Amino acid sequence: MKLSILIPAYNVEKYIEKCIDSIICQIDDNIEVIIINDGSTDNTPKILEKYRSNNIIIITQDNKGVAFTRNRLLQEAKGEYIWFIDADDFISKDALNNIINISGNNSDELFLLGYQHVNNDLIPFAKKEFKEKNTPGYLIVNNKIYENVLWNKVIKLSVIKDHNLTFDNFTTGEDFIFCYKLLTFISSLNSIKTICYNYRLTQNSICQKRDKLHMKVLYDNSISQIQLINNFNKQLPKDISDVMYLWFRHFIEGFFFSLIRFKEYSINDLNYAIDVIKSENLYPLKKYEISDIKEKFFLRIINSRSLIVILKVLFRIKD
């Protein structure tokens, strides 16, 4: 088996048929599709049963969450490579043919896939392609490639198993932790330049939620993830950790931007986050390898507790 396509599915009755249909018209005996229904309460289970076959494995479980489900998918996979796909997205025509052809001709451990965003009418409005080839995974960070998502990566399963990589039990940001660690273990990375994946942006996307409970979970998860990555970085060789810090800093900057921008977060939340990050010896953030003027300016603000609090107050007045 060359490739295992892994799909967690939870309450995706509106999208799952488009997702599977885009795959089954391209699969052959070199490809298996494993879909885990994670306790869906809509018509997802009935829809999935229509697709059950030798190549399409359907597993049903009680609701366990995305991290547990992805870990189980990794356990079930038999392919040399794995590709995680979100159930509300779909792949492009000839994507699998391109992946199989390229992966069969070399020993790369990870392939970056070109992708595009589409709206609910499936109209593309943004795309991203990569040119990186024959490079250790971590070095793409030097090119400001901070790809937190799983779906634009085809990964050699043996790398995941050899380094005991699993998904931590977070409800947000678990992709970032996995991808961050993964890149440090990749000895050879290549790119597939064509658009292979279509990422559907919907109003109900979890990444766009702003309710109070979700924002609280996002805050707590971000704090824990900063501590986790900081501990992980300490175990890396210095040349790798120095490069990976650029991505880590980018993540922390994004966290600070959310704390400043969104009214759901208080000044106390902001100050507590600074205290935690400072206790990890990460604050103030290091300034090296910054060429963008806007980033330099923003970094200067967030590295000053008084300036960042003033900015937070100004945003609260604006809101």
Buried (B, 14 or more C-beta within 10 A) or exposed (E): EBBBBBBBBBBBBBBBBBBBEBBEEBBEEBBBBBBBBBBBEEEBBEBBEEBEEEBBBBBBEEEBBBBBBBBBBBEEBEBBBBBBBBBBBBBBEEBBEBBBEBBEEEEBBBBBBBBBBBEEEEEEEEEBBBEBBEBBBBBBBEEEBBBBBBBBBBBBBEBBEEEEBBBBEBBBBBBBBBBBBBBBBBEBBBBBBBBBBBBBBEEEEEEEEEEEEBBEBBBEBBBBBBBBBBEBBEEBEEEBBBBBBBBBBBBBBBBBEBBBBBEBBEEEBBBBBBEBBEEBEBBBBBEEEBEEEEBEEBBEBBBEBEEBBEBBEEBEEEE
